[in-house]
Amino acid sequence: MTGGIHYEDPFSTPLEARQPIRRFRGRLASGVTIWTAGAGTERMGLTMSSVLVAEGNPPSILGLMSDTTDLYERIRTTERFVVHVLDATEAIAADVFAGLRPSPGGKFEGVAFSEGEWGPVLSQMPTRAYCRFAEETEVGYHRLMRGEVERIELEELERPLVYFRGRYRSLEDH
């Protein structure tokens, strides 16, 4: 799947200049999620694919994010967030929340959502987890954020959006 006005990202680092660990990571298919937190004019959202789910009591969701993002600050302030799992039809939303596609009026402009106790709930992404911030750890250039899952909403997901080798793809059973 491609989106935007360019076939390839004109600002991406050329292949020969990329670090081997980045190229290794690119060979791992990852589910695409949007994390949201805050409310009103303080609501934030970010596309994330470096995400893990850990079963346990309580279950946890872990994600790598930069401590320079607005979402990082919002999660630390509100101590709550929502993780939305994206369907293959949501590639444009993934680009918008990643800051790769312009969105006059902000990331939430034109997106159906409701204000929730854990943060903005994106209506078109019905598979989601509601989390309470538990802890963070510095890992490389990022922060590993761990949230304890307090509530889950599940819908059938036939064609999840995945990120592989620098672009979105759909995962379909054959």
PATI-321492 format. One record per residue (C-alpha): residue number from 1; residue in one letter; x, y, z. Coordinates in Angstrom, 3 decimals. Layout:
REM PATI-321492
TORVO    i  aa         X         Y         Z
TORVO  NUM   a         X         Y         Z
...
***
This chain:
REM PATI-321492
TORVO    i  aa         X         Y         Z
TORVO    1   m     0.000     0.000     0.000
TORVO    2   t     1.287     3.424    -0.803
TORVO    3   g    -0.096     6.770     0.135
TORVO    4   g     0.723    10.417    -0.061
TORVO    5   i     2.100    12.278    -3.014
TORVO    6   h     5.393    10.371    -3.344
TORVO    7   y     5.988     6.737    -4.210
TORVO    8   e     8.852     6.740    -1.679
TORVO    9   d     9.591     9.031     1.245
TORVO   10   p    11.882    11.733    -0.223
TORVO   11   f    13.297    12.459     3.247
TORVO   12   s    14.199     8.888     4.193
TORVO   13   t    17.804     7.938     4.787
TORVO   14   p    19.325     6.243     1.709
TORVO   15   l    19.669     2.463     2.093
TORVO   16   e    23.471     2.494     2.100
TORVO   17   a    23.554     5.074     4.921
TORVO   18   r    21.146     3.246     7.256
TORVO   19   q    22.433     1.584    10.387
TORVO   20   p    22.398    -2.248    10.237
TORVO   21   i    20.128    -2.444    13.300
TORVO   22   r    17.563    -0.237    11.544
TORVO   23   r    17.701    -2.486     8.495
TORVO   24   f    17.306    -5.555    10.747
TORVO   25   r    14.244    -3.992    12.422
TORVO   26   g    12.780    -3.314     8.969
TORVO   27   r    12.716    -7.031     8.283
TORVO   28   l    10.279    -7.634    11.158
TORVO   29   a     6.619    -7.149    10.285
TORVO   30   s     4.855    -5.088    12.959
TORVO   31   g     1.221    -4.333    13.572
TORVO   32   v     0.334    -0.654    13.231
TORVO   33   t    -1.375     1.103    16.134
TORVO   34   i    -2.356     4.635    17.063
TORVO   35   w    -1.903     5.621    20.706
TORVO   36   t    -3.998     8.512    22.035
TORVO   37   a    -4.062    10.420    25.327
TORVO   38   g    -5.400    13.669    26.770
TORVO   39   a    -8.595    15.590    26.119
TORVO   40   g    -9.843    18.754    24.467
TORVO   41   t    -7.060    20.960    23.146
TORVO   42   e    -4.582    18.749    25.041
TORVO   43   r    -5.389    15.557    23.127
TORVO   44   m    -2.513    13.862    21.330
TORVO   45   g    -2.065    10.843    19.091
TORVO   46   l     0.862     8.997    17.532
TORVO   47   t     1.242     6.070    15.127
TORVO   48   m     3.367     3.322    16.658
TORVO   49   s     4.474    -0.057    15.355
TORVO   50   s     7.143    -0.892    17.953
TORVO   51   v     4.559    -2.448    20.259
TORVO   52   l     4.361    -5.634    22.342
TORVO   53   v     1.508    -7.197    24.274
TORVO   54   a     2.339    -9.196    27.396
TORVO   55   e    -0.167   -11.508    29.041
TORVO   56   g    -0.223   -11.483    32.819
TORVO   57   n    -2.106   -10.155    35.775
TORVO   58   p    -2.501    -7.387    34.851
TORVO   59   p    -1.802    -7.683    31.119
TORVO   60   s     0.532    -5.030    29.694
TORVO   61   i     1.127    -3.163    26.469
TORVO   62   l     4.638    -1.881    25.800
TORVO   63   g     5.691     0.606    23.162
TORVO   64   l     8.851     2.440    22.151
TORVO   65   m     8.511     6.181    21.703
TORVO   66   s    10.721     9.224    21.798
TORVO   67   d    10.564    11.383    24.898
TORVO   68   t    10.435    14.391    22.567
TORVO   69   t     6.924    13.595    21.330
TORVO   70   d     3.866    15.430    22.565
TORVO   71   l     2.236    12.080    23.267
TORVO   72   y     5.023    11.083    25.665
TORVO   73   e     4.376    14.196    27.750
TORVO   74   r     0.602    13.694    27.623
TORVO   75   i     0.829    10.066    28.798
TORVO   76   r     3.156    11.084    31.637
TORVO   77   t     0.725    13.852    32.641
TORVO   78   t    -2.599    11.990    32.371
TORVO   79   e    -1.237     8.509    33.180
TORVO   80   r    -3.780     7.004    30.776
TORVO   81   f    -3.890     6.174    27.079
TORVO   82   v    -5.734     4.194    24.410
TORVO   83   v    -4.055     1.834    21.925
TORVO   84   h    -6.018     1.389    18.661
TORVO   85   v    -5.221    -1.464    16.234
TORVO   86   l    -5.471    -0.428    12.584
TORVO   87   d    -7.168    -2.185     9.703
TORVO   88   a    -5.550    -2.080     6.240
TORVO   89   t    -8.002     0.659     5.227
TORVO   90   e    -6.475     3.039     7.820
TORVO   91   a    -3.111     3.720     6.127
TORVO   92   i    -3.953     7.399     5.614
TORVO   93   a    -4.810     7.818     9.312
TORVO   94   a    -1.527     6.071    10.173
TORVO   95   d     0.353     8.615     8.041
TORVO   96   v    -1.522    11.548     9.593
TORVO   97   f    -0.853    10.445    13.176
TORVO   98   a     2.780     9.694    12.277
TORVO   99   g     3.138    13.275    11.008
TORVO  100   l     3.906    12.073     7.471
TORVO  101   r     0.767    13.478     5.846
TORVO  102   p    -0.464    17.042     6.290
TORVO  103   s    -3.662    17.495     8.231
TORVO  104   p    -4.815    21.117     8.316
TORVO  105   g    -6.538    21.649    11.646
TORVO  106   g    -4.533    18.938    13.416
TORVO  107   k    -4.372    15.164    13.550
TORVO  108   f    -7.920    14.783    14.856
TORVO  109   e    -9.498    17.021    12.192
TORVO  110   g   -12.025    15.020    10.176
TORVO  111   v   -11.574    11.931    12.378
TORVO  112   a   -14.591    10.531    14.213
TORVO  113   f   -13.700    10.220    17.887
TORVO  114   s   -15.125    10.632    21.340
TORVO  115   e   -13.511    11.925    24.496
TORVO  116   g   -12.963     9.044    26.900
TORVO  117   e   -11.667     8.462    30.400
TORVO  118   w    -8.348     7.133    29.000
TORVO  119   g    -8.096     9.610    26.105
TORVO  120   p    -9.571    10.093    22.628
TORVO  121   v   -11.331     6.989    21.280
TORVO  122   l   -11.082     6.743    17.480
TORVO  123   s   -14.464     5.465    16.285
TORVO  124   q   -13.267     3.857    13.039
TORVO  125   m   -10.754     1.666    14.924
TORVO  126   p   -12.921    -0.564    17.140
TORVO  127   t   -10.175    -2.911    18.359
TORVO  128   r    -8.548    -1.077    21.245
TORVO  129   a    -7.043    -1.340    24.702
TORVO  130   y    -7.468     1.205    27.475
TORVO  131   c    -4.310     1.483    29.559
TORVO  132   r    -2.984     3.068    32.724
TORVO  133   f     0.649     4.180    32.540
TORVO  134   a     2.765     1.907    34.757
TORVO  135   e     6.420     2.679    34.058
TORVO  136   e     9.039     3.693    31.534
TORVO  137   t    12.589     2.620    30.875
TORVO  138   e    15.238     4.234    28.708
TORVO  139   v    16.084     1.875    25.847
TORVO  140   g    18.515     3.101    23.199
TORVO  141   y    17.245     6.418    21.853
TORVO  142   h    13.704     5.740    23.060
TORVO  143   r    11.530     5.223    26.105
TORVO  144   l     9.880     1.861    26.620
TORVO  145   m     6.457     2.815    27.922
TORVO  146   r     4.467     0.141    29.752
TORVO  147   g     0.772     0.425    30.354
TORVO  148   e    -1.405    -1.912    32.354
TORVO  149   v    -4.478    -2.876    30.334
TORVO  150   e    -7.659    -1.966    32.209
TORVO  151   r   -10.214    -2.626    29.465
TORVO  152   i   -10.262    -4.162    25.979
TORVO  153   e   -12.703    -3.845    23.073
TORVO  154   l   -12.352    -6.380    20.258
TORVO  155   e   -13.847    -6.494    16.772
TORVO  156   e   -13.046    -8.874    13.943
TORVO  157   l    -9.923    -7.789    12.081
TORVO  158   e    -9.623    -9.534     8.724
TORVO  159   r    -6.963    -7.299     7.156
TORVO  160   p    -4.668    -5.742     9.779
TORVO  161   l    -2.303    -2.976     8.716
TORVO  162   v     1.350    -3.983     9.134
TORVO  163   y     4.592    -2.092     8.715
TORVO  164   f     7.339    -3.965     6.845
TORVO  165   r    10.477    -2.764     5.055
TORVO  166   g     9.522     0.888     5.462
TORVO  167   r     5.959     0.803     4.208
TORVO  168   y     2.426    -0.244     5.112
TORVO  169   r     1.011    -3.505     3.851
TORVO  170   s    -2.111    -5.520     4.534
TORVO  171   l    -1.896    -8.980     6.003
TORVO  172   e    -4.407   -11.350     4.514
TORVO  173   d    -4.994   -15.068     4.920
TORVO  174   h    -4.760   -16.942     1.632
***
